[in-house]
Amino acid sequence: MKLPKKVTLIHPFTPQAAGVVERSVATYHSQPHAKALQQLVANNANLQGEIAYLTPKRRSYNFKFGNIGYQFYPVTRTLNGDHKKWKKQWSKACLKGCERAIPDVTIINMSGHSSPFSYMLAKIILAQNKQYIAMLGGQHYTDTPENRIYYKKAHHILVHTQLQKKQMLQLPMFKDCDIRVFPLGVDTQEFQPKQNKTETHPNLLYVGRIVEWKRVHLAIKALHELVIHGFDNAKLTIIGPIFSELYYNELKKMVSDLKLEEHIKFIGHLEHNKLPKHFQNANLFLLPSDKETFGMVMIEAMACGTPVAGINCPGGPKDVISHNLDGILATPETYAQSVLEYFSNNTQRTAIEQAARTKVMQHYSLQATYKVLEQSVNEALKHVV
């Protein structure tokens, strides 16, 4: 009897280091990858699928979600605290687990800086004549001998936008690498526009971590700009876990100083299945960070017909949004004014909302994600002994 092939997507860090609540990873984190892998397993009887993470817990554990498994390996603790830093995290238990039962194809999801742990995994994989695919996001890359070897020996590299691929191909470290675009799609049935949406006043939404580099204060400034220019009913809902108590307290003080208490709500963390109604009820999604990579919340908002106001930076909103056609691109300095101008020009809003949904339907469906994953895995499996 032919043994099933195993495909593992490993996120070589703890969910906490990536700003995700660990108990929610199966329904919250990396959803396009997870759903595409579920579909791949469903369509191939001779295939097993697994998603792996590190965990701050002392022991390994696993569970089944749908037709794929979730595996958690304890992060190896260090005296200097590196076990809390996502680019420096590693797991001795994970390495031993791979040596005992190596997947046929492993997709390693890490930033362009990569990590020593990724190198260790890659060596074990190749030593057993298996294959790995390097998946990476972000706007920055570290050109080191280790990284050059890591990317050259990968079966191929997956990135999430054409712009990122174009930029990487201009760098010497990626010369002659096979780089493919792996679009992150959403379930357009789950994330769809609200029927008979009647609200006309600004109903703003932010979804993400409460931490300094997310620049949530720019969202509050945008709300204030609306209020002082006559939009008395403007509202802002902020959803997401608090990762910096100090920054959260600064935001609360800012709200108080600007007298916006009646206009703003901090909801905290919500499970992923609770988000669609918030995207649907909003009429502008705020993504004010200038350090974004490919944010799924951006695509989910657009799928609901809610345009995104993002920062004009490569590797994130700029790769997706066409300014004033299906969303807004601004600088941190012009962000609040751009939001005000959007709501002051009612003639464009309906067309922009429709265009946002159309772009997702055409370029960011789950089927597009699945097709790339299917081809990637099948081609890698051909080179597995």
FENJOUR-V575345 format. One record per residue. N is the residue number from 0. PHI is phi as a letter, one per 40 degrees, with the letter a starting at -180 (999 if undefined). BURIAL is + if it has 24 or more other ideal C-beta (glycine too) atoms within 12 Angstrom, else -. Layout:
<<N:PHI:BURIAL> <N:PHI:BURIAL>>
//
This chain:
<<0:999:-> <1:c:-> <2:c:-> <3:c:-> <4:c:+> <5:b:+> <6:b:+> <7:b:+> <8:b:+> <9:b:+> <10:c:+> <11:c:+> <12:a:+> <13:c:+> <14:d:+> <15:d:+> <16:c:+> <17:c:+> <18:g:+> <19:b:+> <20:c:+> <21:d:+> <22:c:-> <23:b:+> <24:d:+> <25:c:+> <26:b:-> <27:b:+> <28:c:+> <29:f:+> <30:c:+> <31:d:+> <32:c:+> <33:c:+> <34:c:+> <35:c:+> <36:c:+> <37:c:+> <38:c:+> <39:c:+> <40:c:+> <41:c:-> <42:c:-> <43:b:-> <44:c:-> <45:c:-> <46:b:+> <47:b:+> <48:b:+> <49:a:+> <50:b:+> <51:b:+> <52:b:+> <53:c:+> <54:a:+> <55:c:-> <56:c:-> <57:c:-> <58:b:-> <59:c:-> <60:a:-> <61:a:-> <62:a:-> <63:b:-> <64:b:+> <65:g:-> <66:b:-> <67:b:+> <68:c:+> <69:b:+> <70:b:+> <71:b:+> <72:b:+> <73:c:+> <74:c:+> <75:c:+> <76:c:-> <77:b:-> <78:c:-> <79:c:-> <80:g:-> <81:c:-> <82:c:+> <83:b:-> <84:b:-> <85:c:+> <86:c:+> <87:b:+> <88:c:+> <89:a:+> <90:a:+> <91:c:-> <92:c:+> <93:c:+> <94:c:+> <95:c:-> <96:c:+> <97:c:+> <98:c:-> <99:c:-> <100:a:-> <101:c:+> <102:c:+> <103:c:+> <104:b:+> <105:b:+> <106:c:+> <107:b:+> <108:c:+> <109:a:+> <110:c:+> <111:c:+> <112:c:+> <113:f:+> <114:a:+> <115:d:+> <116:c:+> <117:c:+> <118:c:+> <119:c:+> <120:c:+> <121:d:+> <122:c:+> <123:c:+> <124:c:+> <125:c:+> <126:c:-> <127:b:-> <128:g:-> <129:b:+> <130:b:+> <131:b:+> <132:b:+> <133:c:+> <134:b:+> <135:a:+> <136:b:+> <137:g:+> <138:b:+> <139:b:-> <140:b:+> <141:b:-> <142:c:-> <143:b:-> <144:d:-> <145:c:-> <146:c:+> <147:c:-> <148:c:-> <149:d:+> <150:c:+> <151:c:+> <152:c:+> <153:c:+> <154:d:+> <155:a:+> <156:b:+> <157:b:+> <158:b:+> <159:b:+> <160:a:+> <161:c:-> <162:c:+> <163:c:+> <164:c:+> <165:c:-> <166:c:+> <167:c:+> <168:c:-> <169:c:-> <170:c:-> <171:d:-> <172:c:+> <173:b:+> <174:d:-> <175:g:-> <176:c:+> <177:c:+> <178:b:+> <179:b:+> <180:c:+> <181:b:+> <182:c:+> <183:c:+> <184:c:+> <185:b:+> <186:c:+> <187:c:+> <188:c:-> <189:c:-> <190:b:+> <191:a:+> <192:c:+> <193:c:-> <194:c:-> <195:f:-> <196:c:-> <197:b:-> <198:c:-> <199:b:-> <200:c:-> <201:d:+> <202:b:+> <203:c:+> <204:a:+> <205:b:+> <206:b:+> <207:i:+> <208:c:+> <209:c:+> <210:a:+> <211:d:-> <212:c:-> <213:c:+> <214:f:+> <215:c:+> <216:c:+> <217:c:+> <218:c:+> <219:c:+> <220:c:+> <221:c:+> <222:c:+> <223:c:+> <224:c:+> <225:c:+> <226:c:+> <227:c:-> <228:b:-> <229:g:-> <230:c:+> <231:c:-> <232:c:-> <233:c:+> <234:b:+> <235:b:+> <236:b:+> <237:b:+> <238:b:+> <239:i:+> <240:c:+> <241:c:+> <242:b:+> <243:b:-> <244:c:-> <245:c:-> <246:c:-> <247:d:+> <248:c:-> <249:c:-> <250:c:+> <251:c:+> <252:c:-> <253:c:+> <254:d:+> <255:c:-> <256:c:-> <257:c:+> <258:f:-> <259:b:+> <260:d:-> <261:c:-> <262:b:+> <263:b:+> <264:b:-> <265:b:+> <266:c:-> <267:g:-> <268:c:+> <269:b:+> <270:c:-> <271:d:+> <272:c:-> <273:c:-> <274:c:+> <275:d:+> <276:c:+> <277:c:+> <278:c:+> <279:c:+> <280:c:+> <281:c:+> <282:b:+> <283:a:+> <284:c:+> <285:b:+> <286:b:+> <287:c:+> <288:c:+> <289:c:+> <290:b:+> <291:c:+> <292:c:+> <293:c:+> <294:c:+> <295:c:+> <296:d:+> <297:c:+> <298:c:+> <299:c:+> <300:c:+> <301:c:+> <302:c:+> <303:c:+> <304:g:+> <305:b:+> <306:c:+> <307:b:+> <308:b:+> <309:b:+> <310:c:+> <311:c:+> <312:b:+> <313:c:+> <314:g:+> <315:a:+> <316:d:+> <317:d:+> <318:c:+> <319:b:+> <320:c:+> <321:c:+> <322:d:+> <323:g:-> <324:b:-> <325:b:+> <326:i:+> <327:b:+> <328:b:+> <329:a:+> <330:c:-> <331:d:+> <332:c:-> <333:b:-> <334:d:+> <335:c:+> <336:c:+> <337:c:+> <338:c:+> <339:c:+> <340:c:+> <341:c:+> <342:c:+> <343:c:-> <344:b:-> <345:c:-> <346:c:-> <347:c:-> <348:c:+> <349:c:-> <350:c:-> <351:c:+> <352:c:+> <353:c:-> <354:c:+> <355:c:+> <356:c:+> <357:c:-> <358:c:+> <359:c:+> <360:c:+> <361:c:-> <362:b:+> <363:b:+> <364:c:+> <365:c:+> <366:c:-> <367:c:+> <368:c:+> <369:c:+> <370:c:-> <371:c:+> <372:c:+> <373:d:+> <374:c:+> <375:c:+> <376:c:+> <377:c:+> <378:c:-> <379:c:+> <380:c:+> <381:c:-> <382:b:-> <383:c:+> <384:c:->>
//
